[in-house]
């Protein structure tokens, strides 16, 4: 009797469990569909519909939703909707749920289709304010967060259209089949093609499975290759926490023919550059993107350093600390509106070679490309740069130290210091961008502090003499390009030099290719010793006119007058020689330098030797006494030759200027 009673007692829970299982199997779970739709719509802030809802019970139960549709927000077309999926299956561990933990061994999505759209004003249908409104920086407790074992996607597709980003591309997403024994999770693979930033794009990516929080310490692998136009990106490595992108151990490689073409990918406007390639470590810490310990080349220059990007609420803020062992100044031509690089810069495209050839063939020397205010305001920049050796056109400079800031388009350089032997050239720059049609306001000041001319000429093939250059220059201008600014600018340039020789000065320092012709016309030997040079020019509304131009040699003194019209880029200078040891027939005629900055013309002012007497008589009119010399502060007072010249004992040129 007792045994029969015990059997009946065990039969009751068995019947109850069987009844529950039978009820769960036969229950029409669609009765709960309106409630699930309402909860999902409230959570997403979008209207959500489900075609059919079912549950497959067991210790690991599976919830299945068929025919899912998530609508677009207001302001976007009703069709196509934001997202559709033929089926969503979620596996739930009931045993873990009884212990207060939400464990989802797998989530499987079949044939998801996403139509992502963004308008020109930046409004996007992928923004979910309802999800982000209550977000917190504090990490969630593991007990309150679902633990996801694997995310499986079958035949997923996305169509991304952005008027703001000039983008229209298709993305195919799926997961690889997981290992049958469960020891290997399903990796995510994706492929994209279309246009991004107005340029063709192809991409393929492979990433690890979405791991549960229990496996947060397991490195999450990422491998990605992108070709956006001619710009190529490769990203390879692991991330410890993929949802927060923390603990990254990623190698990022960037390469392309021009950094300005990478703006769609970086979101930062960069001037034109020669071909480049860099490689470094990518990380995300404290809300900032870090590109650490990168190295690479831009044109003929090497580059290395660290970049920190704060995405910022309005625009990115970039902190860059860069170094270079050797940098070619021609590679920076794009930063002043010119064509960067040289004809022999490696890895140039045919288009870049044609652009450089056209710039070389142009009669214009000063870049006239307008300053782009939107580009300046695309990001705030704080740059520290240190260059070990800078190479220009026959003008090597050493140990450049520069601190550049761009804040809301306002540029300040304070200062850029170029070491030249034991001397230095220091430049400060302030550029206030124009608003609307107004021109930018520019102020530049440069100090030449005992610049070693011999060191400047050390890289040339015709090294002669030595000396130090001291002086200063300044310009205030307004314009939207370098050419506009100097054409409308005003200022002054005063230089003096002690020692050296004129041949090196004219050929290597001025940049004009007429040094030997000038020496021949003036009757100065190539190796004539230079005692002192004084040059004082005033700039008024683009007209650079000489106040004083004298060069004192052992056997002669050279005087010059005239100037340069920077608006027209024309030169009109007259130069003559006073021999210290006069003898009949040795006094050369004055010479005239005319033409353009890029292609000057040199000819004798009086071609016939028989009129030299008349020329000598006219010199007192063309070159009056040097009354202005004592007003020039030279900074070379220890030199007797320059001191004697400033006492008014020699002739000074007239204030003639170019037409």
LOLUM-80333 format. One record per residue (C-alpha): x, y negated, z; residue in three letters. Coordinates in steps of 0.2 Angstrom, whole numbers, plus 5000, padded with zeros to 4 digits. Example, Ala and Ser with C-alpha at 12.3 -4.5 7.8 and 13.67 -1.06 7.14 Angstrom:
506250225039ALA
506850055036SER
//
This chain:
500050005000UNK
501449885005UNK
502449924989UNK
500849894978UNK
500649724987UNK
502449674983UNK
502249714965UNK
500649604964UNK
501649464972UNK
503049474959UNK
501749484946UNK
501049304950UNK
502649204945UNK
502949314930UNK
501149284924UNK
501449094928UNK
503049084918UNK
502349184904UNK
500849064904UNK
501948914904UNK
502948984889UNK
501449034880UNK
500648854883UNK
502248774878UNK
502348874862UNK
500448844858UNK
500348664864UNK
500048534851UNK
501448414856UNK
500848284843UNK
499648234857UNK
501148144865UNK
501748064848UNK
500847894851UNK
501647884868UNK
503447924861UNK
503147804846UNK
502647664858UNK
504147694870UNK
505347704855UNK
504647544847UNK
504847454864UNK
506647504866UNK
507147454848UNK
506047304846UNK
505447384830UNK
503947474824UNK
504347664825UNK
503247804818UNK
503447994818UNK
502548114806UNK
502648264818UNK
503248304835UNK
503648484841UNK
504548564856UNK
505448734855UNK
505548784874UNK
506948884882UNK
508348854894UNK
509048744880UNK
507448674873UNK
507448584856UNK
506348424853UNK
506048404834UNK
505348244826UNK
504948254808UNK
504648104796UNK
505447964806UNK
505347784800UNK
506047624808UNK
505347464801UNK
506347304797UNK
506147154808UNK
505147004804UNK
505846904789UNK
506347064779UNK
505247154766UNK
504247304773UNK
504947424760UNK
506147504760UNK
506147514779UNK
507747504789UNK
507947684792UNK
507047854788UNK
507548024792UNK
506648194787UNK
507048274804UNK
507848234821UNK
508248384832UNK
508848354850UNK
509448494861UNK
509148474880UNK
509848584894UNK
508448614906UNK
509648684919UNK
510648524919UNK
509048424919UNK
508448514935UNK
510048454944UNK
509748264938UNK
510948264924UNK
510448234905UNK
511448344894UNK
511148354876UNK
512148494868UNK
511848434851UNK
510848304841UNK
510548344822UNK
509948214810UNK
509348274792UNK
509348164777UNK
509448004786UNK
509347844775UNK
509847674781UNK
509447514771UNK
510547384779UNK
510347204773UNK
511047034778UNK
510446864772UNK
511546724767UNK
511246634784UNK
511946794793UNK
510246864798UNK
510347054798UNK
509147194799UNK
510347294809UNK
510347174824UNK
509347244839UNK
509247114852UNK
508147224863UNK
509547344865UNK
510947214868UNK
509947094879UNK
510147194895UNK
511947254892UNK
513247244905UNK
515147244905UNK
515147364919UNK
515247544914UNK
513747654917UNK
513847794929UNK
514047964922UNK
512548034931UNK
511447904922UNK
512147924905UNK
511748064893UNK
513148184889UNK
513148224871UNK
513948374865UNK
513948354846UNK
513148244833UNK
512748334817UNK
512248234801UNK
511648324785UNK
511548224769UNK
511548054776UNK
511547894765UNK
511647714768UNK
511447564757UNK
512247404763UNK
511847234755UNK
512547074762UNK
512346904753UNK
513446824766UNK
514846944763UNK
514546964744UNK
514347154747UNK
513347294739UNK
513947464743UNK
513347644745UNK
513947754759UNK
513747944760UNK
513948024778UNK
513948204784UNK
514748314796UNK
515748464793UNK
515148634798UNK
515648664816UNK
516548824820UNK
515348974824UNK
516149004841UNK
515948824846UNK
517748794849UNK
517848664835UNK
516648524835UNK
515948454818UNK
516948304811UNK
516148164803UNK
516648124785UNK
516047974775UNK
516347904758UNK
515947724751UNK
515947644734UNK
515247474727UNK
515847294730UNK
516347214746UNK
516847024747UNK
516547014729UNK
517847144725UNK
517747334721UNK
517847444736UNK
518147634738UNK
518447714755UNK
518447884763UNK
518547914782UNK
518648064793UNK
518348054812UNK
518048174826UNK
516448234833UNK
515448124846UNK
516048204862UNK
515148214878UNK
515648104892UNK
516348254901UNK
517748264887UNK
518048074887UNK
519948104890UNK
520048204874UNK
520848094860UNK
519648054846UNK
520448064829UNK
520147934815UNK
520847944798UNK
520347814785UNK
520847744768UNK
520147594760UNK
520447504743UNK
519647334742UNK
520147264726UNK
522047274725UNK
522147274745UNK
522447444753UNK
522147494771UNK
522647654780UNK
522147684798UNK
522647844806UNK
522747904824UNK
521647934840UNK
520547834852UNK
520247894869UNK
518547814871UNK
517747784854UNK
516247694860UNK
517247554868UNK
518747584856UNK
519847594871UNK
521447684873UNK
521847674854UNK
523447754847UNK
523147694829UNK
524347654815UNK
523747524803UNK
524547494786UNK
524047344775UNK
524747314758UNK
524247214742UNK
524747084730UNK
524146934739UNK
523546914757UNK
522246794752UNK
521346934744UNK
521247024760UNK
520046894768UNK
518446994766UNK
519247134776UNK
520047034789UNK
518746894790UNK
520146764790UNK
520646644776UNK
522446654772UNK
523346554758UNK
524046644743UNK
525546744746UNK
526746854736UNK
526447044737UNK
526547104755UNK
526547264765UNK
526447284784UNK
526347424797UNK
525947414816UNK
524847474830UNK
523047434831UNK
522147424848UNK
520647344857UNK
520847274874UNK
519847164885UNK
518747114870UNK
520247064859UNK
520947154843UNK
522847184844UNK
524047214830UNK
525647254839UNK
527447274835UNK
527047264816UNK
528447254803UNK
528347224785UNK
528847114770UNK
528046964761UNK
528846934744UNK
530746934747UNK
530446894766UNK
530347014781UNK
529146984794UNK
528747064811UNK
527847024827UNK
526147034837UNK
524446964833UNK
523046944845UNK
521246914838UNK
519846854850UNK
518246874839UNK
517546724848UNK
515646664848UNK
515946544834UNK
517546584825UNK
519046704828UNK
520446634839UNK
522146704833UNK
523746704844UNK
525246754833UNK
527046774838UNK
528046814823UNK
529846834819UNK
530946844803UNK
532746884800UNK
532746804783UNK
531346714774UNK
531246634757UNK
530446464757UNK
529746504740UNK
528646644748UNK
527746504758UNK
527246404743UNK
525446444744UNK
525346364761UNK
525646194753UNK
524546224738UNK
525846294726UNK
526146464718UNK
527146574730UNK
528646674726UNK
529846664712UNK
530046744694UNK
531046884702UNK
530046914717UNK
529747104719UNK
528147194715UNK
527247044707UNK
525747074697UNK
525747024678UNK
524446884683UNK
525646824697UNK
527146814685UNK
526046714673UNK
525546594686UNK
527346564692UNK
527846544674UNK
526446414671UNK
526946324687UNK
528846314681UNK
528246254664UNK
527146124671UNK
527845944671UNK
527145914688UNK
528245954704UNK
527045914718UNK
525646044722UNK
523945974718UNK
522846114724UNK
521446044736UNK
521546084755UNK
520046194759UNK
519246134774UNK
518046284776UNK
519646394775UNK
520446294789UNK
518946314800UNK
518746494797UNK
519846534812UNK
520846444826UNK
522646484825UNK
524046464838UNK
525646524830UNK
527446534836UNK
528746574823UNK
530546604824UNK
531646634809UNK
533446684809UNK
533846624791UNK
532846524779UNK
533346524760UNK
532746384749UNK
533246324732UNK
535146304735UNK
534746244753UNK
535046384767UNK
534246334784UNK
534546434800UNK
533546474816UNK
531846394812UNK
530746374827UNK
528946314824UNK
527446294834UNK
525846274824UNK
524046254830UNK
522446244820UNK
520946204830UNK
519346174821UNK
520346134805UNK
521446004814UNK
523246054811UNK
524746004822UNK
526546054820UNK
527546014836UNK
528846024830UNK
529646134817UNK
531546134820UNK
532746194807UNK
534546224813UNK
535846174800UNK
537546214806UNK
537846114822UNK
536445994817UNK
534546004815UNK
533045944805UNK
531545924815UNK
529745884808UNK
528145854816UNK
526445854807UNK
524745804811UNK
523245834799UNK
521445784802UNK
520345864790UNK
519145754780UNK
517245774783UNK
516145784768UNK
517045694753UNK
518245604765UNK
520145644763UNK
521145724776UNK
522245604786UNK
524145654787UNK
525545604797UNK
527345674795UNK
528945624804UNK
530645704801UNK
532245674810UNK
533945724802UNK
535145754817UNK
536945774811UNK
536445894797UNK
537945984791UNK
538045964772UNK
539446094770UNK
538346224779UNK
536846174768UNK
537946204752UNK
538746374759UNK
537546484748UNK
537946394732UNK
539146434719UNK
539946264718UNK
540446224736UNK
541446064738UNK
541745954753UNK
540845934769UNK
539945794780UNK
538545764791UNK
536845684787UNK
535945584799UNK
534245484798UNK
532445494798UNK
530845484787UNK
529045464790UNK
527445464780UNK
525645414783UNK
524445474769UNK
522645524765UNK
522145654752UNK
521545824749UNK
523145894742UNK
525045874744UNK
525045764728UNK
523645654734UNK
524445624751UNK
526145564744UNK
525345474730UNK
524345374743UNK
525645374757UNK
526645244765UNK
528245264776UNK
530145254775UNK
531645364773UNK
533345314779UNK
534845434777UNK
536745414780UNK
538145534777UNK
539945544783UNK
541245644773UNK
540845764759UNK
540845734740UNK
539545674728UNK
539545824716UNK
538845934730UNK
537645804736UNK
536845774719UNK
536845954712UNK
536246044728UNK
535345924740UNK
534345814728UNK
533645964718UNK
533845854702UNK
534845954689UNK
535845804683UNK
537345804695UNK
538745824683UNK
538045704671UNK
537945574684UNK
539745604689UNK
540345594671UNK
539345434667UNK
539945354683UNK
541745404680UNK
541945494697UNK
543045644698UNK
542245804704UNK
543345814720UNK
543345634724UNK
543245604743UNK
541645534750UNK
541845414765UNK
540045364768UNK
538345364760UNK
536845254765UNK
535145274758UNK
533645174763UNK
531945194754UNK
530245124758UNK
528645204753UNK
527045104750UNK
525545174742UNK
526545304733UNK
527945194727UNK
529645254734UNK
530745104732UNK
532545084737UNK
533044954749UNK
534845014750UNK
535845154741UNK
537745144743UNK
539045284742UNK
540845244747UNK
542245344739UNK
544145324741UNK
544245244723UNK
542545174721UNK
540845124728UNK
539245174719UNK
537645064721UNK
535945104716UNK
534245024714UNK
532445064708UNK
531345204715UNK
530045344712UNK
528245324708UNK
527545484717UNK
525845464710UNK
526445474692UNK
528045584698UNK
529145464688UNK
530945404691UNK
531645234687UNK
533445214695UNK
534945114690UNK
536645164696UNK
538345074694UNK
540145094700UNK
541244964708UNK
543045024706UNK
544144984721UNK
545744994710UNK
545144894694UNK
546044914678UNK
545544854661UNK
544444984652UNK
544045084667UNK
542445004673UNK
541045114668UNK
539345044662UNK
537845064673UNK
536745214670UNK
534845224670UNK
533945374677UNK
532145384670UNK
530845524666UNK
529945634679UNK
530445714695UNK
530545884687UNK
531445824671UNK
532445664673UNK
533345584659UNK
535045504661UNK
535845374649UNK
537045224650UNK
536245064652UNK
537444974640UNK
538045094627UNK
539444994619UNK
541044974629UNK
541244804621UNK
539844734632UNK
540644784648UNK
541144614652UNK
539344554651UNK
538744704662UNK
540044654675UNK
539344474675UNK
537544544676UNK
537944654691UNK
537844504703UNK
536044484698UNK
535544664697UNK
536344704714UNK
536344554726UNK
537344554742UNK
536944694755UNK
536044584767UNK
534844724773UNK
536244844778UNK
536444774796UNK
534644814800UNK
534845004796UNK
535145114812UNK
536345254805UNK
536745354821UNK
538545374814UNK
539345214822UNK
540945314826UNK
541345314807UNK
542345154802UNK
541845164784UNK
540045164787UNK
540245024800UNK
541144914787UNK
539744944775UNK
538444884787UNK
539344714789UNK
538744654772UNK
540444664764UNK
539744754749UNK
538444734736UNK
536644804738UNK
535444854724UNK
533944754719UNK
532244814724UNK
531744874707UNK
530445014706UNK
529745124693UNK
528345074682UNK
//
